[in-house]
Amino acid sequence: MAAEGKRRLYFLPGRRTWAVVGLVLLFVDFAALQATQYVTAVAAALPAVPQPADVEVSTLVVDRDGRLLRPFATEEGRWRLPVALSDVDPHFIEMLIAYEDGHFYDHDGVDWMSMVRAGLQFIGAGGHVVSGGSTLTMQVARLIDETPTRSLAAKVRQIVFAERLEDSLSKDQILDLYLEFAPYGGNIEGVRAASLSYFGKEPARLTTAEAALLVALPQSPEARRPDRDPDAARMSRDRVLDRLVLAGVLRPDEAEAAKREPIPTARREFPMLAPHLAQQALVNNPNDEVIRLTLGAPLQARLEALVAAHVQDLGPNVSAAVVVADLASGEVLASVGSPGLFDDDRDGHVDMTRAERSPGSTLKPLIYGLSFELGRAHPESLITDRPTGFAGYVPVNFDGFNRGTVTIREALTQSLNVPAVLVLDAVGPARLLARLRRAGVDPILPDGSAPGLAIGLGGVGVTLRELVSLYGAIARGGKPMVLVDGADPSLPPPSQAPVLDQLAAWYVSDILADVPPPQTGSPGRIAYKTGTSYGYRDAWAIGFDGKTVIGVWVGRPDGVPVPGITGIGSAAPLLFESFDRLGAPNVPLPGPPPGAIISSNADLPEPLQRFRHPDEALVAASPAPEIAFPANGVDVDLGLGDDSGQTLAIKVRNGAPPFTFYANGDPFLRSTFARQADWHPDGPGFVTLSVVDASGKSDSVVAFLQ
């Protein structure tokens, strides 16, 4: 029994043993308490868990369909473009998870088996990293916390933050954060910014090689930047491809084909379409992450390229601007403020769609429209084009010639100045300004002076956008049109009063459809008007079909004259080419509204046959006709020695039609309204040419024909 008791006591711990066990348990408990307190302190020092919607990202200006027009860097100068899982090629996501974190959907933020494996491989390799143990969640934690993770304390901090992320966010939300924060070298963050910067495209569709490169770069973004070390980028990409073959994600032949794809060697510029309007949108909407404009990116790109090419032949300092708007909605479909934002020679930073300039002759359609509305005239009414003074103001036509009696249709299609001022004097400059304001135009008068007749020929300041609104109203049957572009959230409501009544607006549109096109254009496609401001400072062309209105301005932003630029020669070709770039056939203009009188002058009601000014003394007298060509005493070389079949064109200004033309005293032509007669001489020698108008006034010249 004693021996048995001794054996039993031998297996019982003694007091010293119990003391050691107690100390060990006390140390473990104390260590656990300390660890808990440490983890609690670490957790308290961590940043808040960000929601993907709260991440500071680049402001994006996009088009009507969500296509990127222009991104803006964050306040820190980073390109971190908003992106979601649904915006990225699913194949890239599959490759990313397979390479970085194969158990992403199974762990709670930390893959302990991978951590242990990575640690053992690190020890076995003599302190060299063989594989990483960080999960995608831990990488997101590191990127958000922005602290180094080379120390044990930092690693613990990362682990704690990763577990908090997993507790607060879904797996897809964590992936969204990775896609936005992953570093790709320099100030490029996130897969969308990287894809645009290195490949020039959105990440929705990536090749296998592109996806592999985007998987590889965040591991060591500065060392592997393809724009700095394309060889390092290629090696890292190919390692990713090899690993994914071993993981069964890629076929060997697919990986080999991807390895043959070249590595990008430079960063691309981010899109910068509609830079002026995008900047305005940012100023007006500073708190918006994504600003959607009404523009269409493909059309905007085509017109920007067109404008840049068009000005090359106009001089080194000449700029141009184009605005395209939808007639039904007033939405701006394209807005080109200059040939190039960084073209300093052309002051490319100046948005010429909003610059106040002289409109030249572009207000004439509204002037005639007011006369139609007031019942003073019809497109086929006769009006006198002759030198006329208005209380000291004496307008002259652009070419210096007067045509005598013409129809209002001819006066507008030929853009004659004197008839337009005559009509404006009858309808009143104040009425013209009031209708301009109804159209959304804010006319700027010189020195705040009272409106005078000079405003009809360009003596007022307007913008290209305002002229587009005006012509849009004419095209809409007189209904005002407010330009909407998405950049300005505080647009004024449209005027409820019409700019013109429907019939007057249609008469104007019908006349403008008859304006001869430029040499590069086809007739009958659009209704349009050109204008050239005093001193060749501004050239304009504004036109519309049944769906779209387009305005064009050409000139120097600093207002310096550009000899030779005209609306028909410099702006109209750009207008017609802009319609060509719309990508759809022209929509026909609407037909006549009820009450329209479609007839010749002779069939008009008697009060409409001739424009009647309140002061008939201005239009009653007509000066004598003058033979403008040939001049008296000149020699005219018609090549008569070789061919007696040549003709001589005799041109007349002033006078009242009909005209009777004479050669050496013999009448050879009586014209109704034409101011040119073609005569066939019998041979060389002197000839006396004469013309007699309806009132019996005449003019004669002597010329030598050879």
Wavefront OBJ file of the C-alpha trace (Angstrom):
o trace
v 0.000 0.000 0.000
v 2.846 2.383 0.853
v 4.561 1.704 -2.428
v 1.324 2.159 -4.274
v 0.715 5.466 -2.490
v 4.157 6.667 -3.369
v 3.597 5.880 -6.994
v 0.304 7.767 -6.910
v 1.971 10.794 -5.301
v 4.724 10.651 -7.875
v 2.250 11.543 -10.636
v 0.668 14.424 -8.701
v 2.209 17.867 -9.348
v 3.953 19.496 -6.526
v 3.515 22.997 -5.255
v 6.346 24.326 -7.374
v 4.826 22.799 -10.490
v 1.462 24.352 -9.690
v 3.162 27.642 -9.224
v 4.843 27.421 -12.644
v 1.568 26.448 -14.292
v -0.132 29.348 -12.589
v 2.544 31.746 -13.715
v 2.266 30.454 -17.288
v -1.504 30.807 -17.242
v -1.179 34.243 -15.713
v 1.319 35.243 -18.436
v -0.905 33.859 -21.172
v -3.895 35.669 -19.743
v -1.860 38.850 -19.400
v -0.515 38.458 -22.950
v -4.006 37.857 -24.234
v -5.224 40.917 -22.374
v -2.351 42.953 -23.716
v -2.951 41.638 -27.235
v -6.637 42.468 -26.953
v -5.850 45.932 -25.701
v -3.265 46.384 -28.457
v -5.667 45.249 -31.166
v -8.337 47.520 -29.678
v -5.922 50.435 -29.789
v -4.937 49.581 -33.345
v -8.579 49.388 -34.355
v -9.310 52.740 -32.741
v -6.514 54.371 -34.760
v -7.680 53.028 -38.086
v -9.436 55.251 -40.601
v -13.158 54.862 -41.133
v -14.291 52.195 -43.530
v -14.958 54.044 -46.788
v -18.030 53.375 -48.810
v -17.206 53.201 -52.529
v -19.443 56.217 -53.120
v -17.421 58.284 -50.611
v -14.001 57.764 -52.197
v -12.423 60.937 -53.580
v -12.179 60.384 -57.305
v -11.551 62.448 -60.392
v -14.513 64.464 -61.610
v -15.699 63.107 -64.928
v -17.495 65.023 -67.648
v -19.331 62.549 -69.868
v -21.547 62.775 -72.923
v -25.247 62.029 -73.244
v -24.535 58.266 -73.383
v -22.006 58.213 -70.547
v -18.904 58.223 -72.765
v -15.956 60.065 -71.275
v -15.377 63.584 -72.608
v -12.844 64.876 -70.103
v -11.662 63.789 -66.623
v -10.188 66.178 -64.062
v -7.493 65.158 -61.570
v -8.271 65.088 -57.843
v -7.160 67.935 -55.600
v -4.023 65.887 -54.861
v -3.246 65.659 -58.560
v -4.161 61.996 -58.887
v -5.949 60.375 -61.784
v -8.381 58.170 -59.885
v -11.387 57.646 -62.120
v -14.607 56.229 -60.657
v -15.152 52.652 -61.729
v -17.345 49.759 -60.635
v -17.058 46.023 -61.019
v -19.626 46.087 -63.810
v -17.444 48.509 -65.824
v -14.489 46.112 -66.050
v -13.858 43.131 -68.306
v -14.933 39.995 -66.333
v -11.888 38.153 -67.674
v -9.626 40.679 -65.935
v -11.470 40.121 -62.636
v -11.076 36.364 -63.026
v -7.347 36.729 -63.704
v -6.893 39.187 -60.825
v -8.520 36.928 -58.230
v -6.754 33.806 -59.497
v -3.351 35.530 -59.312
v -3.722 37.624 -56.175
v -6.220 35.856 -53.938
v -7.608 32.523 -55.005
v -9.682 32.186 -51.820
v -11.056 35.750 -51.963
v -14.679 34.664 -51.700
v -13.948 32.172 -48.871
v -11.915 34.111 -46.253
v -12.889 36.913 -43.889
v -10.142 39.275 -44.911
v -7.073 37.185 -44.011
v -6.042 33.897 -45.616
v -4.083 32.393 -42.691
v -2.896 29.377 -44.672
v -1.410 31.675 -47.313
v 0.175 33.784 -44.583
v 1.834 30.729 -43.038
v 2.974 29.449 -46.452
v 4.435 32.813 -47.379
v 6.262 32.977 -44.047
v 7.779 29.518 -44.408
v 8.815 30.279 -48.003
v 10.387 33.506 -46.832
v 12.435 31.675 -44.194
v 13.389 28.868 -46.568
v 14.542 31.344 -49.223
v 16.870 33.096 -46.839
v 14.788 36.226 -46.407
v 13.594 36.631 -49.986
v 9.914 36.944 -50.827
v 8.699 33.940 -52.808
v 4.950 34.576 -52.640
v 2.801 37.146 -50.910
v 0.320 36.344 -48.216
v -1.753 39.498 -48.508
v -5.316 39.067 -49.659
v -7.045 41.561 -51.926
v -8.847 42.835 -48.842
v -5.519 43.389 -47.059
v -4.204 45.230 -50.106
v -7.262 47.480 -50.076
v -6.660 48.094 -46.370
v -3.049 49.091 -47.088
v -4.031 51.382 -49.958
v -6.695 53.165 -47.914
v -4.568 53.411 -44.762
v -1.562 54.619 -46.790
v 0.940 53.291 -44.225
v 3.983 51.036 -44.869
v 3.544 47.361 -44.014
v 7.127 46.194 -43.596
v 6.962 46.010 -39.783
v 5.044 43.479 -37.695
v 3.011 46.251 -36.081
v 2.008 47.602 -39.508
v 1.066 44.108 -40.634
v -1.174 43.684 -37.599
v -2.750 47.034 -38.384
v -3.414 45.870 -41.932
v -4.948 42.593 -40.763
v -7.260 44.334 -38.300
v -8.366 46.839 -40.953
v -8.940 44.048 -43.479
v -11.234 42.215 -41.068
v -13.124 45.434 -40.429
v -13.559 45.933 -44.169
v -14.955 42.432 -44.496
v -17.400 43.101 -41.652
v -18.631 46.350 -43.233
v -18.581 45.760 -46.979
v -19.606 43.110 -49.449
v -17.014 41.297 -51.527
v -18.060 43.252 -54.623
v -17.689 46.550 -52.748
v -14.177 45.548 -51.683
v -13.344 44.776 -55.304
v -14.754 48.166 -56.307
v -12.333 49.817 -53.882
v -9.407 47.834 -55.244
v -10.322 48.781 -58.792
v -10.276 52.470 -57.797
v -7.202 52.503 -55.495
v -4.747 50.065 -57.099
v -1.535 51.967 -58.020
v -0.291 51.858 -61.599
v 2.683 54.204 -61.526
v 3.054 57.931 -61.075
v -0.271 59.582 -60.327
v -2.303 56.842 -62.040
v -4.611 54.995 -59.650
v -7.304 52.498 -60.458
v -7.828 50.175 -63.362
v -9.882 52.639 -65.419
v -7.250 55.370 -65.317
v -4.571 52.782 -66.103
v -6.468 51.318 -69.050
v -7.065 54.763 -70.549
v -3.497 55.847 -69.872
v -1.697 52.794 -71.213
v -4.137 51.435 -73.803
v -6.294 54.445 -74.690
v -9.551 52.630 -73.994
v -12.039 51.834 -71.277
v -11.410 48.614 -69.278
v -14.701 47.018 -70.341
v -12.954 45.088 -73.111
v -9.341 44.045 -72.526
v -7.143 41.600 -74.343
v -5.549 38.829 -72.307
v -2.166 40.582 -72.533
v -3.646 43.904 -71.405
v -5.455 42.290 -68.500
v -2.280 40.466 -67.397
v -0.287 43.713 -67.425
v -2.932 45.443 -65.302
v -2.792 42.526 -62.854
v 0.998 42.738 -62.616
v 1.639 46.470 -62.285
v 0.162 47.164 -58.789
v 2.673 44.741 -57.231
v 5.521 47.144 -57.985
v 4.052 50.031 -59.979
v 7.111 52.286 -60.189
v 9.598 49.548 -61.048
v 7.325 48.002 -63.664
v 5.940 51.141 -65.339
v 5.841 50.342 -69.057
v 6.533 53.951 -69.992
v 9.804 53.825 -68.031
v 10.919 50.198 -68.147
v 8.997 48.232 -70.780
v 11.260 45.192 -70.288
v 10.383 44.969 -66.600
v 6.727 45.404 -67.482
v 6.936 42.625 -70.048
v 8.631 40.219 -67.614
v 6.069 40.854 -64.897
v 3.199 40.451 -67.351
v 4.594 37.169 -68.654
v 5.011 35.829 -65.086
v 1.341 36.523 -64.500
v 0.462 34.670 -67.688
v 2.571 31.656 -66.660
v 1.002 31.530 -63.188
v -2.491 31.689 -64.646
v -1.702 28.783 -66.954
v -0.655 26.726 -63.899
v -3.854 27.806 -62.155
v -5.911 26.568 -65.077
v -7.319 30.015 -65.873
v -5.548 30.327 -69.231
v -4.730 27.827 -71.940
v -1.019 27.583 -72.798
v -1.614 28.720 -76.384
v -3.636 31.715 -75.159
v -0.803 32.748 -72.848
v 1.819 32.359 -75.572
v -0.223 34.505 -77.952
v -0.582 37.152 -75.247
v 3.179 37.212 -74.693
v 3.660 38.228 -78.312
v 1.516 41.330 -77.862
v 3.652 44.484 -77.563
v 3.968 46.431 -74.332
v 2.879 50.091 -74.413
v 5.930 52.319 -74.096
v 4.271 55.659 -73.309
v 1.344 57.037 -71.418
v -1.518 58.345 -73.523
v -3.301 61.608 -72.962
v -6.668 61.332 -71.287
v -9.658 62.316 -73.431
v -10.172 66.072 -73.659
v -13.256 66.548 -75.788
v -15.237 69.799 -75.467
v -12.606 71.212 -73.080
v -14.194 74.657 -72.757
v -17.683 73.378 -72.008
v -16.289 70.695 -69.691
v -14.400 73.333 -67.705
v -17.561 75.445 -67.480
v -19.457 72.391 -66.258
v -16.866 71.802 -63.528
v -17.130 75.417 -62.358
v -20.929 75.268 -62.258
v -21.108 71.813 -60.636
v -18.097 71.617 -58.259
v -19.571 68.900 -56.046
v -20.646 66.465 -58.739
v -18.574 63.341 -59.300
v -19.958 62.767 -62.797
v -21.353 65.603 -64.923
v -23.404 64.510 -67.898
v -23.542 66.879 -70.872
v -25.937 66.722 -73.799
v -23.082 66.381 -76.298
v -22.355 63.268 -78.313
v -18.682 62.288 -78.064
v -18.339 60.887 -81.632
v -19.831 64.025 -83.230
v -17.789 66.270 -80.927
v -14.577 64.492 -81.937
v -15.394 64.753 -85.648
v -16.143 68.472 -85.445
v -13.058 69.257 -83.354
v -10.915 67.580 -86.000
v -12.809 69.417 -88.742
v -12.321 72.840 -87.129
v -8.610 72.198 -86.514
v -8.134 71.258 -90.179
v -10.283 74.115 -91.519
v -8.267 76.934 -89.966
v -4.946 75.725 -91.352
v -5.534 77.572 -94.630
v -6.898 80.738 -93.002
v -3.766 82.022 -91.290
v -1.698 81.216 -88.197
v -3.781 83.339 -85.804
v -7.277 82.592 -87.106
v -9.633 80.690 -84.833
v -13.043 79.132 -85.415
v -15.966 77.886 -83.345
v -18.994 75.665 -83.999
v -22.208 75.027 -82.047
v -24.673 72.279 -83.009
v -28.113 72.062 -81.396
v -31.199 69.891 -81.712
v -34.215 71.955 -82.766
v -36.802 69.927 -80.891
v -35.128 69.974 -77.465
v -32.577 72.783 -77.680
v -29.902 70.328 -76.544
v -26.373 71.192 -77.624
v -25.014 68.215 -79.552
v -21.514 69.617 -80.105
v -19.642 72.713 -78.957
v -16.198 73.542 -80.359
v -14.795 76.695 -78.763
v -11.488 76.835 -80.659
v -9.267 74.747 -82.961
v -7.320 73.456 -79.947
v -7.182 74.272 -76.239
v -3.379 74.515 -76.230
v -3.019 76.314 -79.573
v -1.530 79.522 -78.181
v -1.145 81.160 -81.608
v -4.923 81.031 -81.988
v -5.706 81.787 -78.320
v -7.131 78.295 -78.035
v -8.032 78.750 -74.377
v -10.690 81.326 -75.345
v -14.157 79.841 -75.837
v -15.353 81.692 -78.928
v -18.846 80.240 -78.668
v -19.429 82.681 -75.775
v -17.407 85.678 -77.003
v -19.325 88.856 -77.829
v -18.728 89.822 -81.443
v -20.322 91.880 -84.202
v -22.872 89.689 -86.047
v -22.491 91.386 -89.427
v -25.508 90.611 -91.623
v -26.824 87.684 -89.593
v -29.650 89.725 -88.036
v -31.209 90.568 -91.422
v -33.538 87.528 -91.452
v -35.175 88.737 -88.236
v -35.517 92.257 -89.667
v -37.388 90.989 -92.716
v -39.362 88.573 -90.544
v -40.695 91.522 -88.547
v -41.832 93.220 -91.765
v -43.668 90.034 -92.775
v -45.278 89.792 -89.343
v -46.435 93.416 -89.478
v -47.966 92.896 -92.910
v -45.658 95.415 -94.575
v -44.067 92.966 -96.976
v -44.002 89.522 -98.568
v -40.917 87.641 -99.839
v -41.880 88.652 -103.391
v -42.573 92.301 -102.559
v -40.465 94.799 -104.485
v -38.061 97.042 -102.641
v -35.652 99.686 -103.902
v -31.919 99.250 -103.440
v -30.441 102.674 -104.041
v -28.204 105.095 -102.131
v -30.288 106.268 -99.179
v -29.493 108.391 -96.152
v -31.166 107.985 -92.764
v -30.560 111.109 -90.678
v -26.876 111.064 -91.430
v -26.484 107.277 -91.540
v -25.764 106.168 -95.124
v -25.411 102.380 -95.480
v -23.734 100.872 -98.527
v -23.808 97.360 -99.880
v -20.881 95.039 -99.265
v -19.678 95.283 -102.876
v -20.477 98.991 -103.189
v -23.077 98.466 -105.927
v -26.834 99.107 -105.820
v -29.266 96.869 -107.700
v -32.236 99.204 -108.007
v -35.591 97.446 -107.664
v -35.375 93.898 -106.340
v -37.668 91.540 -104.475
v -37.189 91.112 -100.754
v -36.245 87.508 -101.453
v -33.412 88.754 -103.660
v -32.436 91.414 -101.146
v -32.033 88.810 -98.395
v -30.424 86.049 -100.471
v -27.920 88.612 -101.831
v -27.547 90.159 -98.343
v -28.061 93.716 -99.589
v -27.492 96.273 -96.850
v -29.566 99.228 -98.016
v -32.925 97.381 -98.255
v -32.320 95.772 -94.844
v -31.734 99.164 -93.207
v -34.767 100.568 -95.027
v -36.948 97.800 -93.572
v -35.363 98.173 -90.126
v -36.139 101.878 -90.186
v -39.765 100.965 -90.840
v -40.131 98.255 -88.158
v -37.949 100.046 -85.579
v -34.628 99.118 -83.943
v -36.297 98.876 -80.508
v -38.649 96.182 -81.825
v -35.677 94.288 -83.243
v -33.884 94.348 -79.868
v -37.029 93.217 -78.059
v -37.380 90.200 -80.362
v -33.708 89.379 -79.968
v -34.221 89.221 -76.216
v -37.201 86.915 -76.695
v -34.823 84.615 -78.571
v -32.435 84.527 -75.610
v -30.002 87.060 -77.077
v -28.536 89.651 -74.716
v -27.438 92.315 -77.233
v -24.597 94.555 -76.110
v -24.820 98.081 -77.517
v -21.691 100.222 -77.930
v -21.186 102.309 -74.776
v -24.728 101.547 -73.682
v -26.116 103.787 -76.419
v -29.705 103.743 -77.621
v -30.462 101.308 -80.444
v -29.907 102.756 -83.890
v -30.130 101.507 -87.445
v -26.509 100.340 -87.357
v -27.512 97.323 -85.250
v -29.090 95.827 -88.368
v -25.675 95.560 -90.017
v -23.730 94.343 -87.005
v -23.483 97.342 -84.683
v -24.235 95.258 -81.596
v -22.473 92.527 -79.612
v -23.811 88.949 -79.634
v -22.369 85.465 -79.151
v -22.371 82.430 -81.401
v -24.559 80.551 -78.931
v -27.074 83.388 -79.012
v -27.207 83.393 -82.815
v -27.805 79.646 -82.756
v -30.731 80.264 -80.390
v -32.095 82.958 -82.716
v -31.933 80.818 -85.833
v -33.286 77.873 -83.871
v -36.343 79.992 -83.031
v -36.830 80.866 -86.724
v -36.552 77.178 -87.643
v -39.126 76.293 -84.945
v -41.753 78.563 -86.449
v -40.873 81.468 -84.165
v -40.994 79.496 -80.904
v -38.019 80.463 -78.660
v -35.316 77.845 -78.169
v -33.155 77.740 -75.041
v -29.808 76.015 -75.470
v -29.402 73.210 -72.933
v -25.992 71.580 -72.528
v -25.929 70.113 -69.006
v -23.100 72.417 -67.932
v -25.276 75.093 -66.350
v -27.922 73.912 -63.864
v -29.536 77.349 -63.557
v -30.847 78.158 -67.034
v -33.468 80.896 -67.358
v -36.931 79.750 -68.457
v -37.686 80.280 -72.143
v -39.713 83.279 -73.185
v -43.401 82.566 -73.556
v -43.730 85.170 -76.310
v -42.760 84.099 -79.840
v -39.768 85.580 -81.604
v -41.833 85.720 -84.813
v -45.253 84.474 -85.711
v -45.318 81.124 -87.509
v -46.039 82.515 -90.968
v -43.303 85.159 -90.820
v -40.791 82.578 -89.577
v -41.674 80.248 -92.441
v -41.285 83.027 -95.010
v -37.789 83.729 -93.646
v -36.848 80.029 -93.681
v -38.119 79.676 -97.238
v -35.950 82.592 -98.393
v -32.860 81.313 -96.563
v -33.280 77.948 -98.292
v -32.637 79.828 -101.567
v -29.301 81.326 -100.472
v -26.654 80.034 -102.914
v -24.290 77.558 -101.253
v -20.502 77.936 -101.157
v -18.498 76.266 -103.885
v -18.114 73.139 -101.752
v -21.827 72.902 -100.869
v -24.942 71.555 -102.539
v -28.011 73.775 -103.019
v -31.295 73.150 -101.268
v -29.877 71.173 -98.341
v -30.271 73.768 -95.615
v -31.579 77.255 -94.951
v -28.690 79.481 -93.962
v -27.298 82.997 -93.777
v -23.769 84.337 -93.748
v -22.376 87.526 -92.316
v -19.124 89.489 -92.298
v -18.517 92.158 -89.685
v -16.998 95.559 -90.361
v -13.282 95.434 -91.142
v -13.235 91.657 -91.811
v -13.067 90.852 -88.104
v -15.764 88.181 -87.963
v -17.139 85.709 -90.482
v -20.405 83.905 -89.695
v -22.595 81.176 -91.131
v -25.699 79.896 -89.344
v -28.056 77.353 -90.880
v -30.660 74.708 -90.169
v -32.590 71.860 -91.695
v -35.732 70.304 -90.239
v -33.893 68.803 -87.249
v -30.625 70.577 -86.471
v -29.276 74.115 -86.286
v -25.538 74.827 -86.599
v -23.661 78.077 -86.086
v -20.098 78.833 -87.240
v -17.788 81.729 -86.395
v -14.353 82.399 -87.928
v -11.927 85.199 -87.021
v -9.231 86.228 -84.580
v -10.098 86.130 -80.872
v -8.258 89.416 -80.312
v -10.468 91.204 -82.857
v -7.658 92.054 -85.268
v -8.961 92.254 -88.876
v -8.265 89.311 -91.155
v -8.267 90.674 -94.716
v -10.152 88.393 -97.037
v -12.263 86.420 -94.565
v -15.962 86.473 -95.369
v -18.997 84.591 -94.261
v -19.497 82.923 -97.641
v -15.827 82.148 -98.217
v -14.520 81.308 -94.734
v -17.475 80.251 -92.563
v -20.052 78.758 -94.962
v -17.797 75.881 -96.122
v -17.273 74.916 -92.484
v -21.045 75.076 -91.920
v -21.817 72.735 -94.795
v -19.037 70.340 -93.795
v -20.385 70.339 -90.233
v -23.757 69.188 -91.562
v -21.896 66.471 -93.452
v -20.377 65.283 -90.167
v -23.777 64.771 -88.510
v -23.808 61.255 -89.883
v -27.411 61.375 -91.093
v -29.202 62.772 -94.162
v -30.560 66.286 -93.932
v -34.140 66.460 -92.689
v -36.353 68.519 -95.029
v -37.679 71.857 -93.873
v -41.375 71.938 -92.932
v -43.935 72.938 -95.510
v -45.891 76.216 -95.547
v -48.283 76.882 -92.675
v -51.920 77.917 -93.204
v -52.207 81.395 -94.636
v -48.985 81.336 -96.623
v -49.222 83.139 -99.961
v -47.250 81.273 -102.599
v -47.285 83.484 -105.673
v -45.266 85.811 -107.882
v -45.175 89.529 -107.326
v -47.818 90.195 -109.963
v -50.320 87.931 -108.189
v -49.823 89.406 -104.722
v -52.483 91.641 -103.186
v -51.767 95.204 -104.251
v -50.565 96.397 -100.780
v -47.911 93.625 -100.763
v -46.585 94.137 -104.268
v -44.177 96.833 -103.093
v -42.637 97.376 -99.667
v -44.101 100.556 -98.266
v -42.036 102.617 -95.873
v -43.914 105.023 -93.571
v -41.834 107.815 -95.088
v -42.386 107.279 -98.807
v -39.993 110.143 -99.558
v -37.162 107.747 -98.728
v -38.127 105.372 -101.504
v -40.051 107.459 -104.042
v -37.148 108.894 -106.039
v -34.667 106.723 -107.871
v -31.278 107.903 -109.168
v -30.363 107.576 -112.801
v -28.967 104.281 -113.989
v -25.203 103.878 -114.324
v -23.328 101.425 -116.502
v -20.992 99.791 -113.976
v -19.196 97.692 -116.613
v -17.539 98.407 -118.899
v -16.302 101.765 -117.662
v -16.173 104.701 -120.031
v -13.023 104.847 -122.213
v -11.601 101.415 -121.366
v -10.248 98.708 -123.670
v -11.938 95.329 -123.267
v -10.077 92.260 -124.513
v -12.675 89.737 -125.692
v -10.369 87.872 -128.043
v -12.410 89.078 -131.012
v -9.512 88.629 -133.407
v -9.746 84.865 -132.945
v -13.438 84.351 -132.382
v -16.244 86.791 -133.129
v -18.658 84.697 -131.061
v -17.558 86.188 -127.725
v -20.071 88.157 -125.637
v -19.751 91.338 -123.606
v -21.527 91.457 -120.211
v -22.981 94.936 -119.595
v -23.802 95.609 -115.918
v -26.041 98.366 -114.580
v -26.501 99.823 -111.103
v -29.175 102.190 -109.796
v -32.122 103.202 -111.966
v -35.619 101.753 -112.067
v -36.315 98.632 -114.120
v -37.282 97.624 -116.716
v -34.124 98.547 -118.629
v -33.564 98.896 -122.378
v -30.004 98.270 -123.572
v -28.506 99.848 -126.742
v -25.339 99.246 -128.760
v -24.386 102.013 -131.186
v -27.943 103.350 -130.907
v -29.698 100.060 -131.702
v -31.747 98.414 -128.908
v -30.811 94.764 -128.378
v -32.467 93.812 -125.064
v -35.319 94.891 -122.805
v -35.089 93.262 -119.333
v -37.753 93.093 -116.665
v -35.556 93.246 -113.559
v -32.169 91.954 -114.713
v -29.284 94.387 -114.402
v -26.981 92.544 -116.773
v -27.227 92.149 -120.526
v -25.031 89.998 -122.766
v -24.252 91.534 -126.205
v -22.546 89.805 -129.150
v -20.312 92.300 -131.034
v -19.715 91.824 -134.757
v -15.990 92.437 -134.427
v -13.326 94.581 -132.806
v -13.562 98.375 -132.623
v -15.250 101.199 -130.719
v -18.801 100.769 -129.433
v -21.224 103.113 -127.695
v -23.288 101.330 -125.037
v -26.396 102.910 -123.527
v -29.132 102.016 -121.065
v -32.509 103.640 -120.422
v -34.604 102.843 -117.325
v -38.364 102.915 -116.771
v -38.389 106.628 -115.952
v -36.465 107.555 -119.104
v -33.184 108.262 -117.327
v -30.120 107.002 -119.150
v -26.358 106.506 -119.161
v -23.823 105.846 -121.932
v -20.190 104.742 -122.185
v -17.724 104.265 -125.055
v -15.403 101.274 -125.007
v -12.906 99.736 -127.428
v -13.410 96.008 -127.979
v -10.606 93.796 -129.204
l 1 2 3 4 5 6 7 8 9 10 11 12 13 14 15 16 17 18 19 20 21 22 23 24 25 26 27 28 29 30 31 32 33 34 35 36 37 38 39 40 41 42 43 44 45 46 47 48 49 50 51 52 53 54 55 56 57 58 59 60 61 62 63 64 65 66 67 68 69 70 71 72 73 74 75 76 77 78 79 80 81 82 83 84 85 86 87 88 89 90 91 92 93 94 95 96 97 98 99 100 101 102 103 104 105 106 107 108 109 110 111 112 113 114 115 116 117 118 119 120 121 122 123 124 125 126 127 128 129 130 131 132 133 134 135 136 137 138 139 140 141 142 143 144 145 146 147 148 149 150 151 152 153 154 155 156 157 158 159 160 161 162 163 164 165 166 167 168 169 170 171 172 173 174 175 176 177 178 179 180 181 182 183 184 185 186 187 188 189 190 191 192 193 194 195 196 197 198 199 200 201 202 203 204 205 206 207 208 209 210 211 212 213 214 215 216 217 218 219 220 221 222 223 224 225 226 227 228 229 230 231 232 233 234 235 236 237 238 239 240 241 242 243 244 245 246 247 248 249 250 251 252 253 254 255 256 257 258 259 260 261 262 263 264 265 266 267 268 269 270 271 272 273 274 275 276 277 278 279 280 281 282 283 284 285 286 287 288 289 290 291 292 293 294 295 296 297 298 299 300 301 302 303 304 305 306 307 308 309 310 311 312 313 314 315 316 317 318 319 320 321 322 323 324 325 326 327 328 329 330 331 332 333 334 335 336 337 338 339 340 341 342 343 344 345 346 347 348 349 350 351 352 353 354 355 356 357 358 359 360 361 362 363 364 365 366 367 368 369 370 371 372 373 374 375 376 377 378 379 380 381 382 383 384 385 386 387 388 389 390 391 392 393 394 395 396 397 398 399 400 401 402 403 404 405 406 407 408 409 410 411 412 413 414 415 416 417 418 419 420 421 422 423 424 425 426 427 428 429 430 431 432 433 434 435 436 437 438 439 440 441 442 443 444 445 446 447 448 449 450 451 452 453 454 455 456 457 458 459 460 461 462 463 464 465 466 467 468 469 470 471 472 473 474 475 476 477 478 479 480 481 482 483 484 485 486 487 488 489 490 491 492 493 494 495 496 497 498 499 500 501 502 503 504 505 506 507 508 509 510 511 512 513 514 515 516 517 518 519 520 521 522 523 524 525 526 527 528 529 530 531 532 533 534 535 536 537 538 539 540 541 542 543 544 545 546 547 548 549 550 551 552 553 554 555 556 557 558 559 560 561 562 563 564 565 566 567 568 569 570 571 572 573 574 575 576 577 578 579 580 581 582 583 584 585 586 587 588 589 590 591 592 593 594 595 596 597 598 599 600 601 602 603 604 605 606 607 608 609 610 611 612 613 614 615 616 617 618 619 620 621 622 623 624 625 626 627 628 629 630 631 632 633 634 635 636 637 638 639 640 641 642 643 644 645 646 647 648 649 650 651 652 653 654 655 656 657 658 659 660 661 662 663 664 665 666 667 668 669 670 671 672 673 674 675 676 677 678 679 680 681 682 683 684 685 686 687 688 689 690 691 692 693 694 695 696 697 698 699 700 701 702 703 704 705 706
